[in-house]
Amino acid sequence: MRIEKANEVDIESIVEMSKRAFLTDINVGGKRGDYPPDYDSLVWHKQMADEGHLYKAISDNKMVGAAIIFIDDNLQHLYVGRIFVDSVFHKKGYGIKLMKSIEAYFPHIQQINLDTPSWNIRTNSFYQKIGYTVVKEEDGFVFYQKKRT
């Protein structure tokens, strides 16, 4: 798997994948409507692409997911604002491959941060499984971090 910056022609497919991915959250502790802000917005995803934050995940020449990534001005800290894998590819290891691709794409990053809803049993176990540690729990979210040397 590899990641690359998404462009305008990718937006519609990415939004459809986002909708399918986040609609499955009801199966892992979410309630109807417990979706990330703008998960279904073409305008927001286009803005993220225009600002250079939207990356697509490619496996076997197919787009299988995406990520919203922010890097600080010092190029040392990365914040994963959102990752998702199309629900048709769930339970096949693509989430792990996507996170490893993000980490490999930014080898100079010393610290990676992200958060996920407390109720989401899938993502909380996932991040711990791949080496992220809990740094705090606040306002219904669990905040994770991975430091690299």
C-alpha positions as CSV (number, residue, x, y, z in Angstrom):
1,M,0.0,0.0,0.0
2,R,1.1,3.6,-0.6
3,I,-0.4,7.0,0.1
4,E,-0.3,10.0,-2.1
5,K,-1.9,13.4,-2.1
6,A,-5.5,13.3,-3.3
7,N,-6.6,15.7,-6.0
8,E,-9.9,17.0,-7.2
9,V,-10.8,14.0,-9.4
10,D,-10.5,11.8,-6.3
11,I,-12.9,13.7,-4.1
12,E,-16.2,12.1,-5.0
13,S,-14.9,8.6,-4.6
14,I,-13.2,9.5,-1.3
15,V,-16.5,10.9,0.1
16,E,-18.4,7.8,-0.9
17,M,-15.8,5.7,0.8
18,S,-16.0,7.9,3.9
19,K,-19.7,7.5,4.1
20,R,-19.5,3.7,3.8
21,A,-16.7,3.5,6.3
22,F,-18.3,5.7,9.0
23,L,-21.8,4.2,8.6
24,T,-20.3,1.0,10.0
25,D,-19.5,2.8,13.3
26,I,-23.0,1.8,14.5
27,N,-21.6,-1.7,14.7
28,V,-18.8,-0.8,17.1
29,G,-20.5,1.3,19.8
30,G,-21.7,4.3,17.9
31,K,-25.3,5.6,17.6
32,R,-27.0,6.8,14.5
33,G,-25.5,10.2,13.8
34,D,-22.2,9.6,15.6
35,Y,-20.2,10.5,12.6
36,P,-17.2,12.8,12.3
37,P,-18.0,16.4,11.1
38,D,-18.2,16.7,7.4
39,Y,-17.6,13.0,6.8
40,D,-20.0,13.2,3.9
41,S,-19.1,16.7,2.6
42,L,-17.6,17.2,-0.9
43,V,-16.8,20.8,-0.1
44,W,-14.9,19.9,3.1
45,H,-12.9,17.1,1.4
46,K,-12.1,19.4,-1.5
47,Q,-10.9,22.0,1.0
48,M,-8.7,19.4,2.7
49,A,-7.2,18.4,-0.7
50,D,-6.7,22.0,-1.7
51,E,-4.8,22.6,1.6
52,G,-2.7,19.5,1.0
53,H,-4.1,17.5,4.0
54,L,-6.0,14.8,2.1
55,Y,-4.2,11.6,1.1
56,K,-5.6,8.6,-0.7
57,A,-4.6,5.1,0.1
58,I,-3.8,2.9,-2.9
59,S,-3.4,-0.9,-2.9
60,D,-3.1,-2.9,-6.1
61,N,-3.8,0.2,-8.1
62,K,-7.2,0.7,-6.3
63,M,-8.1,3.4,-3.9
64,V,-9.1,1.7,-0.7
65,G,-9.3,4.6,1.8
66,A,-8.0,8.0,2.8
67,A,-6.5,10.1,5.5
68,I,-6.5,13.7,6.7
69,I,-3.1,14.6,7.9
70,F,-1.7,17.8,9.4
71,I,2.0,18.5,10.0
72,D,3.3,21.2,12.3
73,D,5.5,24.1,11.0
74,N,8.6,22.4,12.4
75,L,7.9,19.2,10.5
76,Q,8.3,17.1,13.7
77,H,4.8,16.5,14.8
78,L,2.0,14.9,12.7
79,Y,-1.7,14.8,13.6
80,V,-3.9,12.2,11.9
81,G,-7.2,14.1,11.8
82,R,-9.0,11.1,10.2
83,I,-8.3,7.8,8.5
84,F,-10.8,5.5,7.0
85,V,-10.9,2.4,4.9
86,D,-13.8,1.7,2.6
87,S,-16.1,-0.7,4.4
88,V,-15.8,-3.2,1.5
89,F,-12.1,-3.6,2.5
90,H,-12.7,-3.9,6.3
91,K,-11.1,-6.8,8.2
92,K,-8.4,-7.3,5.6
93,G,-5.5,-5.5,7.2
94,Y,-5.8,-2.3,5.2
95,G,-6.1,-0.1,8.3
96,I,-2.7,-1.3,9.6
97,K,-1.2,-0.9,6.1
98,L,-2.6,2.6,5.9
99,M,-1.1,3.6,9.2
100,K,2.3,2.1,8.3
101,S,2.2,3.9,5.0
102,I,1.5,7.2,6.7
103,E,4.4,6.6,9.1
104,A,6.7,5.6,6.2
105,Y,5.7,8.6,4.1
106,F,6.8,10.9,6.8
107,P,10.0,9.4,8.2
108,H,11.3,12.6,9.7
109,I,8.3,13.0,12.0
110,Q,9.2,12.5,15.6
111,Q,5.7,12.3,17.1
112,I,2.3,11.2,15.7
113,N,-0.9,12.2,17.5
114,L,-4.5,11.3,16.9
115,D,-7.8,10.9,18.7
116,T,-10.9,8.7,18.4
117,P,-14.2,8.6,20.2
118,S,-14.3,6.7,23.5
119,W,-17.2,4.6,22.4
120,N,-15.5,3.2,19.3
121,I,-14.2,-0.2,20.4
122,R,-12.8,-0.9,16.9
123,T,-10.5,2.1,16.6
124,N,-9.4,2.1,20.3
125,S,-8.2,-1.5,20.1
126,F,-6.7,-0.8,16.7
127,Y,-4.5,2.1,17.7
128,Q,-3.3,0.3,20.8
129,K,-2.5,-2.8,18.7
130,I,-0.3,-0.8,16.4
131,G,1.7,0.8,19.2
132,Y,0.0,4.0,20.0
133,T,-0.3,4.9,23.7
134,V,-3.2,6.7,25.4
135,V,-2.1,10.2,26.6
136,K,-5.5,11.3,27.9
137,E,-9.2,10.9,27.8
138,E,-11.4,14.0,27.6
139,D,-14.8,15.0,26.4
140,G,-15.7,11.6,25.0
141,F,-12.4,11.2,23.1
142,V,-9.3,9.1,23.7
143,F,-6.0,10.8,22.6
144,Y,-3.2,8.7,21.3
145,Q,0.4,9.3,20.6
146,K,3.4,7.5,19.1
147,K,6.9,8.8,19.6
148,R,9.7,7.9,17.3
149,T,13.4,8.4,17.7
